[in-house]
Amino acid sequence: MQDLTLVMAQFDPLVGDIPGNAARAVEAVREARIEHGADIVVFPELFLSGYPPEDLLLRPSMEARLREARAVMAEKVSPDVMVIIGYPGVREGKRYNLAGVLYNGQWEAEYAKQVLPNYQVFDEQRYFTPGEKPLVHEHRGVSLGLLICEDLWDEAPLEAVRDAGADVIVTLNASPYHQQKPAERLRLMEARAAQAQCPLVYVNAIGGQDELVFDGGSCCLDGEGELAVLAPYWQPGLMPVALRQQSASAWTVMSGEVEPDVEPEESLYCALVTGLRDYVNKSGFDGVVLGLSGGIDSALSLAIAVDALGPQRVQAVMMPYHYTADISREDAARQADMLGVHYDVMPIEPMVESFMTSLAGVFEGTERDTTEENLQARCRGVLLMAISNKKGLMVLASGNKSEIAVGYTTLYGDMVGGYNAIKDVYKTWVYRLARWRNTESPAIPERVIERPPSAELAPDQQDSDSLPGYDVLDAILERYIEGDMSAEAIIALGFERDDVYQVVKLVDRCEYKRRQAPVGVRVTPRGFGRDRRYPLVNGWQPGD
């Protein structure tokens, strides 16, 4: 009878930085051995390449770089620690999503992922061939059955590896976050561990990659499906799992640290901060600049940016025009002072009037409409892009999902930007997040949260002038976008017919705008991006 310490290495690789990721893995194994006495260290799915590598997998040099990185690991990793790590690999002319086993300077075994997801944000069948065989690898008396991410969602690979004699099942994962995903994962793992009747170790990635964000939450469950160890969400690090041998073929997991549940608002806010921080840092920007209007969306975006990057790397710009209320100017200045960011005021009146003078002949005989409103937004976009070019700061856009869905954003105006932290956040959640953030420390003036929302592009303008209230709007949007419900099905739930048809027609009509929008953190099951792909030109009618 013996004990073994398995350490879950919940870290954030950089896509494409194969030598750097290998070096991070070597250092993590060293720390795991020193700090926790690790016998086994497990890393997430495709850790050496980063996840998702997408078409980098098609580069001819990918396989050579991976071979070199694995050789470095074999040389430098302590010989008395077993490492299980994910990487892509070409074997006999076919590319696989692999989990490799390294021990005593030798790569002893490889497991190929069998279930390749091809839905929502996943596109693995484009790149990989599915594996066909289970792998159970014996190490110091314990038989470890390996799985990779989606294998766990399908019962067949689990049953195959258990039938092959696994005492402990280890699964490597790069499971992207959305608001319901952590609870879904835990429910699944509880069921699978109880089904297998043996300990289940689940190691997840953490950090942001383009629009995806990974929340960690690596864990271990016992053979009855009870949670024994849970690593923190949104924090990289090493989490030990104590395995104890009860008999020649039976192992149990000793209860360890279990992180407390996180409020939904806190989890979502952490996702937005993580996604923005990693996008800016991994892209090499010095910081961000954003237009601070005195409204709720830019106020929340500013708080996220400061929490992600620190105030010294954030610049806010108020760009008032005739319709900018005094309280908007006051609240923007107050928030900038609260958060300690660099703040500038740049009136756009001279720019707008100059454009209007130039356009006067072309516009003669026409009525004022949204053209003049859009011109204000586009002048602001020009100023922000000029600051970006001059100072090396990325422009942070701040349109929320509700407004982006119905096209209440201006191309080449408030849609200007390299990233949008709240792109996938419905307006009702914008308010929830703002209120939650203020419970942590003052970050957003209360008046910004309480006043009716307005784009302030026309006299006395309010969002409710042309849209249903946001409670109703978001309820319709969630059913139409996340649930793929038809207009008539939504109406059958009790929504007003005129409201539903107005909303779904706006959503369908504005696909072209969303194609030109900056990327942003994906936090719902159906984000605008790789999740939802509709033709720009089509004759589909939304009724049925």
N, C-alpha and C positions, 0 to 999 in steps of 0.2 A: 504494500500500500504506500502511496506517495502523494505529494502535493506538487502541482505545477502552477506557475504564474503566467497567465496570458495577458498581454498588454494590448489594448485597442489604441492604435495610433490615429487619432482623429485630427488630421492635418489637411492643409489647403495647398495642393500642387498648382503650378503655373502651366497652363496648356502650352505644349511645345518645348518647354525648357527641360528636356530630358536629363542632361547632366545635372542641372540644379535640383531637380526632383530626386534624383538618385542620391545626391549629397545630403538633401534634407532627410531622406530615409536612413542613411547611414548614421547621421547625427541623432535621429530619433531613437534608433536601436541602442546607441550608446547611452543615451539618457535613460531609456527604459531599463537597461541592465543596471545602471548605477542607482537610480532612484527607486526602482520597484523589484529588482532582482528578477527581471523578465527571463523566462525560458522560451516563450513564443511571443513574437510581435506581429500583429496583423495590421495591414494598411488597406485603404479603400480601393475600390474598383478603378482600373486604368490609372493608377497613381503615377507611374513613371511618365506617361504621355500627358497626363492631365485629362480631365473629362469636361465636356466632350471634345475630342480632337478633330472631329468632322473630317474635312477633306485633307487635313495634314496627314491622315492615314494613307492617302494615295501618293504621297511624296516618295520617290524611290529611295531616299536616304533614311527613311524612318526606321526600317529594320536594322540597318547598320548602326544607327545611333542607339537603338535599344540594346543591341548586343554589347556594345561598348559600355553602356551604363550598367548592365547586368554583370559584366566582367569586373567593373570597378567595385560593385557591391560585394561580389564574391571575394574579392581581395581584402576589402576593408571592414566588412561586418564581422563582429566578434564570432569566432567559430562555435561557441557554446550556446548561441541563441539561434533558434529557428525563426526565419522571416517568411511570412506569406504576404505577397504583394501583387497588385494588379498591373497589367500592361498588355498592349496589343502585340500580336506576333504572327508572322507568316510561317506556316508549317506545311511542307509538301505542296507549295503553291497556293495555299488557302490562308486567308487572314482570320484570326480568331481573337476573341476577347478572353484573355487568359488570367489565371491566378497561378503564380509560380511559387515554388517552395525552395528556399535557400537554407542550407545548413552545412556547417563545417567547410565552407568554401566551395560547395558544390550545389548546383541547381538540381535538386533531386526529383522533382515532379512538376507537371503542369496540368491544370484543369481548364477546359474550354467551356465557356458559358453556353448553355443549351437553349435557353429561351431568350430570343432577341426581340425586344420591344420595338414596335413600329407604329406608335400612336402618340398623340399630343406632341410633346417636344422630342420624342425619341425617333431615331431614324437608323437603328443599328443594322437592319437588314440591307441597307445600302452598302455597308462596309464589311460585315462579318459573316462568316459561315458558322452555323450552329454546331456546337459540340454534340457528341453522341453518347459519351460514356461518363458514368460517375467516377469520382476519385475519392478514395479513402486512403489517407497516408498515415502510417504509424510513426509515432515519435515518443520515445521514452515511456512506452506502455499505454499511450492513449491513441486511439484511432480517430483521426480528424477527417471528417467528411466536408469537402469544399463545395460551396455554391457561390454564384455571383448574382446579386441583385434580383433581377426578374425571375431567376430560377426559383426563388422562394415564393413568388406569387402564384406559381404553377405547382400543383401538388406532385406531379410525376417526378421531377428531379429530386425532390425531398424524399419521396418514398424509395427511389432507386439508391440514393446514398445511404439511407438508413438500412435498407436490405443488404447493402454491401458491407455492413458491419460498423458503421460510424458510432463511436461513443459520444462524440461532441461534434456538432455541426457548426461550421464557420462560414459566414457569408460576407463577401466583400461588396460594398455598395457605393454608388454615387446617385443617391436618390434626391432629386430636386424638391425643394420646398414649395408648397402652396398652403393656404391657410388651414385646410383640413388634413394635410398629409401626415403630420406627426401622430395624430390620434389614429388615423387609418393604419399606419405602420405598426403601432403598438398592438392594435387589435389583431392584425395579421400574424405578428410574431408570437403572440400568446397562443393563438390557434395552432400555428405550425410547431411550436415547441411541444405543446401537449400532444399533438399528432405524432411527432417523432419519439416522444417519451425519452428525450435526452436533452442536455443543455444545448442552447442555441446562442451563438455569439454573432452579433450583427454590428459590423464596423462601417460607419457612414462617413462620407466626405463632408467638408465644411468650407465655406467661403463662396465668393461670387465669381461667375464666369459669364461675361456678356449679360444676357437677360436672365440666366439661371442663377439661383442661389441655393446653397446647400447648408442645412441647419445642424448637421451633426446628430446628436442624440444617439450615439453608439450605445449598445446595451447588450446585456446577457440575461437570458431567461432560463429557469430550471426546467427539468423534464415534466413538470406539471403545468407549465405555462405561466409561472409566476415570475414577475420581474425581480431580478436579483441585483443587477447593477445597471445604472443609467448615467452616462456621461452628460455633462452640461450641453444644452443647446447653445449654439452661437459662440462657443468658445473652443479654440483649438487646444489640444493637449493630449496627454497620455492617461488612460484609465485602466487600472489593473483589474483582472478577474482571477480569483483564486479557484482552481479546479482541484478537487480531491477524489482520489481513487477509492471506491468502496469495495470493489471486487475486481477480478481479472478483466471483466468487460463492462463494468459499470462505473461511471464517473458522475459526480455531482458538482454543482457550483455553490460556493459559499457566498452568502449575502454580503454585499459591499455597499459602496456609496450609490445612493439613488437621489438624483437631483429633484427638487420639488417642481410641481407643475408651474407653468408660466402662463400668465394671463394672455388671452388672445391678442389684446392690444400690444402688449410688450413683445410677443413673438413676432407679430407683423412689423412692428417698428424696428426690431433688430434685423429683420430680413432686409428692410429698406436701407438701413445704415450699412449693413454688410455688403449689399450689392453695389451701392454707390462707392464705398471706400475701396473695394477691390477693383472696381472698374477704373477709377481714377489712378490708383497707385500702380496697378499692373500695366496701365497704358502709359505711365510716365508723365502725367500732367503735374504741374506745380500746384494746382488747386482748381477751384471753380469760381465762376462769376454767374450771378443770376439777377434777374429783374425782381425787385422787391416792391410789390404794388400796394401793400397794405391790406391785401386780401388773404383769405385762409390758405389757398393753395401754395402761394409763394412763401407764406409764413411757415407752413409745415416743412416745405422743401428746405428753407434756410436752417431750421432746427436740425433736420436730418443731416444736412451738409456739415454743420458745425460738429455734431456728434460723430460724424464719420471721419472728418479730416482735421478738426481743430479750427478755432476762429481765425488763426493767422493765415490759413490757406483758403479763406472764403471772402469774396468781395460781393457786396450787395449794391445794387444801383436802383434808385428811385427815378423814374422817367415820367414826370407829371405832364398832363395836358389840361386843357380847359375843364374837362369833366372829372378830373381827379379831385375827390373830396378832401377837404382840409383834414378830416380825421384819418384818411388814408395816408396822407403825408406824415401826420403825427405818429400814427401807429407804426409805420415802417421805420421811422427814425428811432422810435422807442425800442423796437425789437432789435434793431442793429446794435443799439447801445447795450441792451440786455445781454446779448450774446457776444459782444466784443468784436464784431467783424468790421472790416474796412467798409465805409459807406460813402457813396457819392450821390448827389442829386444832379440830374441832367435833364432839364426841360426839353421836350421835343417840339414845342410850338414852332420854333424857327424852321425845323426840318419839314414839318407837316405843311406849313404855310408855303414854303418854297415849292414843294411838290404840287400843291393845289394850284399855285400860280402857273406852273408849267403845264398842268393838265386842264387849265380853265377853258382853252379853246376846244379841246376834245370833249369836255364834259358839258359844254354849253347846251342848254335846253333840256338837261336831265335833272331829275330830282335827287336829293341827297338820300343815300341808302347805306348798306353795309360796306360799300366801296370805301367811303371815307373812314368808317370804323376800322377796316382792315389796314388802311394806310397808316393809322396811328400805331397799330401793332407791328407793322413792318418797319417803321422808323425805329422802334425800340429794338427790333431784332438786329438791325444794322449796327446800332451802337454796341450792343452786346458782342456781336461778332468782331467788331473792331477791337474791343478790349481783349477779347480772346486771342486774336492774332498778335497783338502787341505784347501781351503779358504772358502768353503761354498758359492761359487759364481755360479750362473747358467750360462752355456755356451749359448751365443746368436748366433744362426746361421744366415747367411745373404744371402741365395740364393733367387733370385727374382722369380716371377711366370713364366716368360718366360723360364728361364733356368731349373726350376723344371719341367715344362711341357714337355720339350724335353730331359730331362735326363742329362743335362750338369751340373751335380753336382755329387759328389763322395760319395757313401755310406761309412760310417765310416771315412769320411774325412771332407770336408766342410759341409756335412749334419749333423755332430755331433752337438748336442745342445738340450736344453730343450725347447726352444721357438725360433720362427723366426718372427720378427716384419714385414718383407717385403715379407713373403711367398706368399701372394695373390696380390702382386703389380707387374704389368707388367713392363718390363724394360723401356719402353718409359715414364711411370709414375715415375719411379725411378729418371730419369733426371728432370722431371717437379718438383718433390718434392724437389730435391736438390737445384734447382734454386730458388724455392719459399722460402725454409728455409733460404737461404742466404740473402733474402730481409728483414728478421726479424732481423738478426744479423749474423756476420761472423761465419760460422760453418763448411764449407767444402771448402778446397782450390779450387780455380777456375780451376786450371790445372787438378784436378781429374775429373771435370765435362766435360772438353773440350777434353781430350785425348781419343783415340779409346780404347774401352774395351778389356781387355785381361786377361786370367786366369794365364798367366806367368808360365806355366808348361813346356814350350818348347821354343827354341830360336825363337825370333821375332814372337811369337804367337799372333793372334788376333781372336776375336770371329767370325768376318766376314769370316775367312778362311773356316769355315765348316757350317755356318748357313746363311740364308738370312739376310739382314739388319734388325735391330730391328723394324723399322717402318713396314716392310712387315711381319716379323715374328709375331709381336703382332696382326696385323690385321687378319692374318690367325688364330692364336690361339683364338682370341676373337670369331670368327665365329664358330670355331670347338668346343670350350669348353663352352662358354657362350650361343651360339646360337644353338648348336647341329646340325649344318649344315654338310652335307656330303662333301667329298672331291670334287666330281663333281659339287655340288652346289656352292662351293667356287670358283672353277675354272671358272664357268660360270659368276662370277662377274668380271673377268678380271685378276685374279692371274695366275702366271706361273704354268703350270701343275707340273713340276719337283719340284718346291718349295713347292707346296701344299702337294704332296704325301710324300716328305721327312719329312715335319713337322708332318702330321697326323700319319705317321708310327712311328715316334719317340715318339709321345704322347702315342700311344697305347702300344708301347713296354715297356715303362718305368713306368707303373702303379705299378709294384712291388717296385720300389724305393720310390714312393710317399707314399706307405703304411708304410714305415719305417722312414719317415721324421718327424721332430718335428712339433708340432702344431704351428699355427701362426694366426695372426689376419685375420679374414675373412672380406674382404671389397668389393668383387665383388658378383654378383648374383649367381656365381657357383664356389665356392672355392674348393680347393682340401681338402677333408675331408668328413664331413657328407653330403655335397651338392652333391658330384659326386662319385658314387659307381659303379665301373666296376670290372668284374671278372679278376683275375690275369691270369688265363689260359683260352684261348678261341680261336676260329677259325674265328672270325668276320673279314670281309674284309672291309676296310674303304671307298670304292669307292662310294657306293650309299647312 
